[in-house]
Amino acid sequence: MTTHADLLNVAAERLQATSASPRLDAEILLRTVTGLDRTRLFLALRDDVQPNDESAFQRLLERRENGEPTAYITGAREFMGLPFAVTPDVLVPRPETELLVEWALSHLPAFDRRPVRLVDIGSGSGAIAVAIAALAPVPVDVTAVEPSPGARDVISRNAAQHLPPDRPGRFAIVDGDLLDAAPGPFDIVLANLPYLTPEQIAENPDLAAEPRLALDGGVDGLDLIRRLIPRLPARLAQPFAVGLELDPMQAEIVSALLASTLPGAEVAIIRDYAGFDRHVVSTRFES
């Protein structure tokens, strides 16, 4: 008979070539088919695997070996401690994006207006928008802007799961291009827009299964970010906070664009867990 530990060891070895976290991926897939949480799986490592579970696990493992993201296989990814539905219509939420959410949450109490008005542009799965609405320490009106119909369906599912009907503040999902369908004014503007170049996408096989529309930012990755920044002054309230996720190589360029577009505002760069420049933020709180 094969034990859970045997399966994990073999699977982690097989995933070395296709995954940056082979052991974790193998564990997630095994937990998916067995229904065991992490603690119960650890306690059952020496137990024999049921034949049906082993067959199901092998099927999922083959999908992961073929480059399908674990989140698409399981249909879920944890973000800010919350389980989010994920489909091939949306990008898989990344851990570094949690830093942008944490930054926004920390600034909500600084606004005198209640509810605070926040927009998430290019919302994808709704991870940013829903997490902020669910975890906000003060009432907040959240608008999630997303042009993809499939992605808007995913946002709706995640909002229904995590946002009770009686929560303070409004949650709206809007179909539109950048800020065109969300006139504001907004106290906080967040955006995790496509920021990779075609070359970066082609060089990274891990991205092959994710929607190209949510990845490709044009020749230098800044097509949408360059379109967004000039529109900010007409949509921002006073005071305001703006947070953008981007490629580390773009941080200085975007910082300069924000500084010239929002004169007098503070501009800063937030590094991710690996020490790379990942977010450019701008705030103005003085009267």
C-alpha positions, 0 to 999 in steps of 0.5 A, a space after each residue: 500500500 502507498 502512504 500519504 507520505 509516499 505520495 507527497 514525496 514522489 509528487 514533489 519530486 515530479 513537480 520540481 521541473 514545473 513548480 517553484 513550490 513543489 512540496 506545497 503544490 503536492 500537499 494542496 492537491 492531496 488535501 483537495 482529494 482527501 478532504 483533510 486539512 493541513 493538520 489532519 494530513 500531517 497526522 495521517 502521513 503514515 496512513 495508507 491512501 485510499 485507492 480512489 484518492 490515489 487515482 484522483 490525486 494522480 489525475 490532478 498531479 498530471 494537470 499540474 505537471 502540464 503547467 496548469 496552476 494549482 489554484 485553477 485545479 482546486 478552484 481556490 486560492 487563499 488571500 489575506 487569510 480568506 479563501 477566494 474562488 479562482 478560475 482561468 478567467 482571472 489571474 491567480 492572486 499573488 502573496 505580494 499583492 497582500 502588501 497593497 491591501 495591507 497598505 490600503 487598510 492601514 490608511 482607511 482610518 486617516 480619512 474623516 469621511 465615512 464611508 471611505 470611497 475606494 476603487 479597485 481598477 482591473 479587479 480580476 478575482 476581486 481579491 483586493 476589493 473583496 478583502 478590503 471590504 471584508 477586513 476594513 476597520 471603518 465603513 468603506 464603499 468599494 467599487 471593483 472595475 473589471 472589463 471581463 465578464 468571466 472575471 466579474 462573475 468570479 468577483 460576484 462569487 467572492 463578494 457573496 461568500 465574504 461580504 454579508 448583506 448588512 455590512 456597512 458600506 456599498 460594494 459595486 462591480 462595474 464593467 468599464 475601461 479604467 476609471 471611465 465607468 467609475 466617476 468618483 470622486 474616490 478617496 483611495 484608488 488601487 490598481 493591479 493592471 497588466 504590467 508585463 511585456 510580451 517578452 516577459 510573458 513568453 519567457 515564463 511558462 508558469 503564466 501560460 494558463 493565465 489570461 493574457 488580457 490580465 498580463 500584457 501591458 504592452 511593449 514596456 508593460 506600462 500601456 494601461 498605467 500610462 493611461 490611468 495616471 493622467 486621469 487620476 486628478 479628475 477622480 481623486 477626492 481630497 485627501 487621497 491615496 493611490 496605490 499601483 502594483 507593477 514590475 520592479 523595473 517600472 517603479 522609478 518611471 511610475 514614481 516620476 509620473 505620479 509626482 508630476 501628475 499629483 504635485 505636492 503629494 508624497 510618493 513612495 515605493 513598497 518592496 515585496 517579500 523578495 525585496 523587489 520594488 513592487 508598489 508605487 503609492 502616493 498620498 496627500 493628507 494635508 488640507 
